[in-house]
Amino acid sequence: MASKNKTFPPSLSSLGINNSSILYQLSADELHKITLQSNQGVETSSEALVVNTGEFTGRSPMDRFIVKDAITDDKVWWGEVNIPFAPQDFDCLYDRVISYLEEKDLYVRDCFACS
């Protein structure tokens, strides 16, 4: 298991991301400051951060796509909730996302969610 005290930015080249700036393990205060500097949020009189997300406030219930292949074909309950996604369509989407992320600031945080 990797150390929990990493302070260096990891490489994302194994994912195909090579020319981006990685902002790694930033504190809440650092993220707060960046949000204000980039005009992506404002502070209230109590110094709480407020961000307007616009009309898109969460995941659409019809946006759960799972690659349907030999591994998942008989293990997923396919239907309105688990929508099948062709492997070649995933590969095309992956390439588009990687291209979009080139030369962007990427915020990376090592964390987990579970019991």
Phi, psi and omega in degrees: 000139182287156179296143178279349185256036178295136177238356180262150176287134178286162174272137176254013183296332178294342177264355181096005181261114189239331188242034181252156175270123183259120175257108195251129173055042180290147178284167177300320179296319178295317179294322177300312181298314179298319180299317179292315181297328182267007179057035178261359179195171178226162177259144172277177179296339178266010179071016173285146180271133178239129179232130177266116182272359179074209184284343184262100187249358181186182180284135176289137181296343180257024182244035178251103182247136179233133179297124178264111180217192182299331181283319187262344188312311184254013181249350183248141175276094185286144178164212183291333181271313179255093185272127180292143181228125184292141180306319180292329176290322176298314181301319179295315179296317179303314180298321178295319180294315179300317178298318179297323183284346180302134176062026175255160169280123180245128180263117185243132179223128174277119179199174178213160177226116178176177176270000000 
